[in-house]
Amino acid sequence: MPSLHDFATWQPLLRLLHAAHAETLTAPGGHVAGQISTGAWSVPLPFRPPRPGRASQVSDNQEQFDAVGRIVEALEEDGSDRVSFVMEASSAPDDVRLHLIGPGPSAEPGVATAHPGTLLLVDGALPEPVRRLPDPVPGAVPAPSASLALVFGLPRLRTLSTCPGTFADPREIARLTHLEYLELPPAEWRVLLDAGAVPTGLLAAGIEAHRQRDNPLETTDLANEILTLYGRPPITGITVLEGAACTGN
């Protein structure tokens, strides 16, 4: 049976990824990332279209299905339900460095991405309050569309999720003292952490990272800073494997 932490188990998939993303991997900071679970996967590989007049079949992309199937089999053998990975170029020509990221006790897995999902900052907190209806409040009405001024006019706001560049000065978020869930891009989190301005009453948090542009290893480091700030256990289950992307090398 294939082992999840054996480079040979991953080699067929790494060969396909290396061929598809050779230019990306040779660029400074270049990486390729994805997630594989026992029921689905998100791997940045192109699918070959079927021949004209014929429906798509597994055999059209058999190499990819076989390569991912080895990882799924290893997950089942390991008793795990999913694994996230980041592939980078190694110092040796055609070699790659593979980072396998396991789940953390205070971090939900990302959805179809190698980036960490919701960070649980308090015992018993449920993932992503943004997806749950708030408790009924007499006189509550739908809020207008959010903007930096409108947001700060809602001092009892409990959930805030923003895109890059929403705030001229992210440090103003500290004024929202009733926030329970905060989701920000990495750059905005960096500003808050460096300024010591992360709201103290959060129950959960999220990092709005770009699936491929942002490196999940850096996002994981950022997540660990947030978890540590709240006295939560960090994400530590990272295994590093290294070897040739192609068996012929």
HELIX and SHEET records of a PDB file:
HELIX    1   1 PHE A    7  ALA A   20  1                                  14    
HELIX    2   2 ALA A   22  THR A   26  1                                   5    
HELIX    3   3 VAL A   58  ASN A   61  5                                   4    
HELIX    4   4 GLN A   62  ASP A   78  1                                  17    
HELIX    5   5 PRO A  129  ARG A  131  5                                   3    
HELIX    6   6 VAL A  151  GLY A  153  5                                   3    
HELIX    7   7 PRO A  170  ARG A  175  5                                   6    
HELIX    8   8 PRO A  186  ALA A  195  1                                  10    
HELIX    9   9 PRO A  216  LEU A  229  1                                  14    
SHEET    1   A 5 TRP A  41  SER A  42  0                                        
SHEET    2   A 5 HIS A  31  SER A  37 -1                                        
SHEET    3   A 5 ARG A  82  ALA A  89 -1                                        
SHEET    4   A 5 ASP A  95  ILE A 101 -1                                        
SHEET    5   A 5 ILE A 238  ALA A 244 -1                                        
SHEET    1   B 4 LEU A 119  LEU A 120  0                                        
SHEET    2   B 4 ALA A 204  ILE A 207 -1                                        
SHEET    3   B 4 TYR A 181  LEU A 184  1                                        
SHEET    4   B 4 THR A 159  SER A 161  1                                        
END                                                                             
